[in-house]
């Protein structure tokens, strides 16, 4: 899987879902949407959030041993949308600490217990007009992803994306997006469709980028959902072989429960299984070292807990 699908293709969450109403945004905060929309996009996006995600007991398919990953995440839109005619500009800051620990006879000098960090400054551009069902968006994401053992140009990454959406009716939004990931390195191009369907006031089903959510409002202050979303990323690290990229990815599928604490602040937590995982270390010349021992990961289990602010 390409770099940082969990948030990189949050481009497609926000852009396709932004193209949707125009992840998880309150629309990005106070975004203007077509007057006819009935969609409550606060269920898909957050103005700010902090979260802990732990993924455990992911066995290596090619060797004896397993991998655990613990992520501490924080993100926030830095302002309400800045308007330039029908265009809106929204900056976002995010930070993630990813702690990887392995057990078993994996090559310890190339893959140790890793403390990885990522700092992102995302720029979103969205075009909407309340007289048109069409929405367009673009996304630019410079990032520093590193183990902080030494900062060089290899630790900086750049991604970009674009999307278009169309509101079919009061219940259905469709869209599509494409992204170029890791433009400064081994660039990967991805594209995908998206939709949001709200058959009634209590239910929403959405596919945005690689994320799928089916949400049901049990009460106005309690929501449950089934979620499938990617997790992981790519970071530059210093190894015994020199500068290299560590690439860890998987998908998470499970149940989430969200409870309104007060105002726009929600507590969310959930658990489920990981699948489709892999981890590799790639040197600057493109060689995947010890791929015969690393590579594919078997399914494990995950759990998370977080605080979400839906709007300012």
N, C-alpha and C positions, 0 to 999 in steps of 0.2 A: 504494500500500500504506500502511496506517496506521503510526503511529509505532512505531519500534523493534521490529519484528517479531522480530528476532533474539533479543532477551531479553525484551521485553515479553510475547511469547507464550511465553517461558520460563515464564510463568505456566502456560500450558497444558502445556508439557513437565513442569514439576514437579507441577502439580496433576493433570493427567491421568495422568502417569506416577506421581505420588504416588498419585493415585487408582488407579494401576495396581498398586500392590503394597501398593501399597496406597493443551531442554537442551541433557546429560550430566550421578546422585548415588549415593553409596555406599548408598543410600536416603538421603534426607538423613540425615547421619551417625547411625547406630544407631537409626533410626526403627523402630518396632515394626510388623511386617507379619503378616498372617494366617499361622498356623503351617504351613498347607498349601502356601504358595507355594514354587515352585521357581525363581523368577526371580532372576537376578543383575543387579540394577539398577545395579550399579557400571558397567555398560557404557553407561548412558545419562546418568549424572550424575557430577559431581565435587564433592568437599567443598571443594576449592580448585584454582585453575588460573591460569596466566599464558600468554598466547598472542599471537603476531604473525600478522596476516592481511593479505596484500597482494593487491589486485585491480587489474588493469592493462589498458590499451588498450581501454577501453570507449568506443567512438565515439559521438558525438552523432548521432542520426538526423536531427535538424532543422538541423544546421549542421556546418561543417567543424571538426574538432577531436576531442579525446578526454579522458577523465577517468581518473585513477588515484586509488586510495584505499588508504591504509595504516592499519591499526588495531592499537593496542597495548592489550590487555585484561588485566585482573586481577580475580578475584572469589574470595570465600571465605564460607562459612557461619561466623558469628561465635561459635557455640556448638553444643554438641550439643542436641537437642530438649529443650525445657522442657515437662514433662508437667502437664496439668491434667485429671485424669480420663482420658477417652478422647481428649481433644484434645492436640495437640502444637503448640508454637509454635517457629519457627526464624527467626532474623534472618540476613540476608545482605547483605554489602557488595560493591559492584563499581565499578570505574573503567575508563573507556575513553578513549583519545586517538585521534581520527580525523583523519588528515591527508589532505585532498583537494587535488589539484593538477590543473589543466586546461590544455589546450593548444589553440590555434586561436582564431578570432575570436569567442569568446563575450564577452558584455558584462562587461568586466573590472572596471567600477566596481560591479557587483552580485554577481558571482561571481568572487572572487579565489582564490588558493591559501589554503585555510582550515585553521586549526588548531583543532579542535573538541574539547570535553571533556564527559564525562558522569560524574556521581557519583550512584550509586543506593544506597538503603537499603531493601531489600525485606523484607517481613514475610510469612511463610507460616504458615497455620493449617491443620492436617490432623487429621481425625477418623477414627480406626481402632479396631476392636475385633477381637481375634483369634478371636472366635466368629462373626463376620459377614463375608461376602464384600464388603460395601459399604464404600466409602471416600468421604469428602467433604473438600473443601479450599477455602480462600479465600486470596487474595493481594492485598496492598496494596503499591504501589510509588511512593513519592515520589522525585523525581529532579531534579537540577540539570543542565541541558544547555545549554552556552553556549560562546561564543568567548572569554570572560573579558575582553572589551573594555568591559564595563559590565554590572553585575548589576542586574536589576530583576525584578518579578514575572513578566515574560514568559519568564524563564529557568527557571522552576520548572514541573514537570509532575507529574501524578498519574495513575496507572493502577490498576485493580482488576479482579479476575477471580474466578471460582468454577468448580468442577468436581466431577463425581461419577464414580466408577468402580465396576466390578463384576468380580470374579474368577469367570469362567465355570467354569474347571477348572484343573488344575495347569499347563496349557500356554497358556492364553489369558486375557488381561485386556482388557476393553473400557471405554471411558469417553468423556465429552464435557465440554467446557468452554466458557465464554463470558467475554468480557472487554470492559470499557469503557476505551478508551485516550485519553489526553490529556483527562481529565475537566475540567481547569482551562481548557481552550481549545476547539478545534474537535473535540468528542468523536466518536470512531469506535467503533462496536460490532461485534465480530466473535465468531464461534462456530465450533466445529469438533469433529469426533469424534477419537477416539484408540484405539489398541490396541497390545498387545504380545503377540507370538506366539513361543513358544520350542519348536519341534518336537523339538529334541534338546539335549543338553548343550553343543554347539558352535555353535549357530545361534540368533540372535534377530533378528526383524523387528519394527520398531516405527514407528508413526505417532503423533506427539504434537504437537498444534497444527500449525504449518506445517513441522515437522521430520519427515524420514523417514530411518530408518537400517536397514540390513541388515548384520548383524555376523557374522563367522565367526571362531572361535578356531582359529588354525593350530596353536598350542601354548599351554600355560598362560601363557606370557610373551610371546605375539605374537598380536595381533588385527588383522584387516583388515576394512574396511567400505566400503560405498557409502553416501554421505550426500547428502541434499538439505536445505538449510536456508537461511533468510533472513539477510540481512545489511544493515546500514545503520542509519538512525535519523533523528531530527529534533532540531535544535538551534536556539536563538535566537541571532541574530547582529546586529551593528550594521552597517548599510550606508549608502550615500549617500542612500538613501530613508528612513532611520530604522530602527527595530526591525523585524526580519523573521525568519521561520523558514526554515531551509534543510532540505529533506526529500530524503534520498538513500536509495534502497532497491534491492535486487536479490535474486536467489536464487543460491546456489552449489550446483553438483552435481559430485561428484568422488569420488575414492578416498582413504581414510585408512588409515595404518598406525600401530599403537600398540605400543610395546615396554616391558615392565616393566624398570625400572632396578634397583630394590630395594624391598622392602616394598610399600607402596601407591603408590609414585611411578612414573608412566609418562611416557614421551616419545612424543608423537604428531606426525605430519606428514602432509601430503597436498597434492593439487593437483587442479584441474579447471577447469570453465568457469562463468562467470557468465551469467545470463539474466534476462529480465523486469525489467530495471533502469529506473529513472527518477530524475531529480533536478529539483527546482523550488525557487524562492525565493518565499515567500508573505508579503505585507505584513500588518500588523495588521488591515487592513480586509478581508482574505481574497482580495486580488488576487494572481494568479500572474504576477509580472512576467517578461517575456521568455520566456514559456512556448513561444512559437513558435521560439525558438532552443535552449532547454534541453529539458526533458521527457524523452522516451524515450531510453534508452541501448541500443546494440547489445551483443551478447555480447562478453565478454573472457575473460581467464584469471586464475586465482587460485592462490595457494599459501599454506600456513600451517605453523607449527611451534609446539609448545606443551609445557608441563610440566603434568601433571595429578596431583593427589593424590586418590585414590579414597576415603580414609577417614582419620579421625584415629587 
